[in-house]
Amino acid sequence: MKIPTVQLALDCSSTEEAIRDCQTGVVDEVDILECGYSLIAAEGARVVKIFREMYPNKPLLADLKIVDAGSKIGGMLLDGRPDFTTILCACEPGTITSVQAEAKKRGLNTKLQIELYGHWSFEDVKLWKELGISQLTLQHSGDKPGGWDEEEIATLKKLCDMGIDVAATGSIGYDDLEKFRGIPVSCFIFGRAIRKAADPAKEARRMKEKIKEIWS
Ligand SMILES: O=C(CO)[C@H](O)[C@H](O)COP(=O)(O)O
């Protein structure tokens, strides 16, 4: 089984806070750096450009969960040249194709990932695959109390069986990783568990070691 990658979500309220979080040495310890939803909401799409300039060689994701106005919103995010950007499962197929067209216009290979929240169906996954989506992200919303339950774990397994990469995120910490054993998750996205640790770089290394141990 492939070893899942580790993404760090900068769910910060300001650029300054996100920069401080990155100055702990944690960026070198993770595979993908994410400009989080709250960070982009607070600072606008320009924050993606700032992090691209700070980390030109780090895989970068812009997590605005685009739901409409694919050309306009997608275009603004893509001006920051992220490697990945997210789009909400509730969007029209036309929103997906509009963002893809904006990436093509800029000569970018930015990949779109669908974020699964609320209502969607396994039938939708087939359509998304046809539209060239290669990764889904299954979220345990921060607004939902508790951690991942058995139903969410079963959904994750079923999605992975559909032959598409699936990332898992939301309220996942070091001690939760065992719950995912045996599931070919493509990526774990951590926010608070790494950012709020006393030593974020050390915690990211500990997560990676545990993931390697479980998925090797
Ligand atoms: O996408 C997100 C919120 O929209 C978060 O980045 C993601 O859920 C991780 O959060 P945490 O690990 O802090 O629960």
The ligand as a Tripos MOL2 file, in Angstrom:
@<TRIPOS>MOLECULE
LIG
   14    13     1     0     0
SMALL
NO_CHARGES

@<TRIPOS>ATOM
      1 O1        -10.2230   22.1160    5.5200 O.2       1 LIG1
      2 C1        -10.2880   22.4630    6.6750 C.2       1 LIG1
      3 C2        -11.3540   23.3450    7.1760 C.3       1 LIG1
      4 O2        -12.1660   23.7670    6.1280 O.3       1 LIG1
      5 C3         -9.2190   22.0660    7.6520 C.3       1 LIG1
      6 O3         -7.9900   22.4410    7.1260 O.3       1 LIG1
      7 C4         -9.1540   20.5860    7.8970 C.3       1 LIG1
      8 O4        -10.4090   20.1170    8.2580 O.3       1 LIG1
      9 C5         -8.1240   20.2300    8.9660 C.3       1 LIG1
     10 O5         -8.4900   20.7590   10.1910 O.3       1 LIG1
     11 P1         -8.0780   20.1610   11.6190 P.3       1 LIG1
     12 O6         -7.0090   19.1270   11.4100 O.co2     1 LIG1
     13 O7         -7.5830   21.3670   12.3660 O.co2     1 LIG1
     14 O8         -9.3160   19.5930   12.2170 O.co2     1 LIG1
@<TRIPOS>BOND
     1     1     2 2
     2     2     3 1
     3     2     5 1
     4     3     4 1
     5     5     6 1
     6     5     7 1
     7     7     8 1
     8     7     9 1
     9     9    10 1
    10    10    11 1
    11    11    12 2
    12    11    13 1
    13    11    14 1
@<TRIPOS>SUBSTRUCTURE
     1 LIG1         1 GROUP 0 **** ****
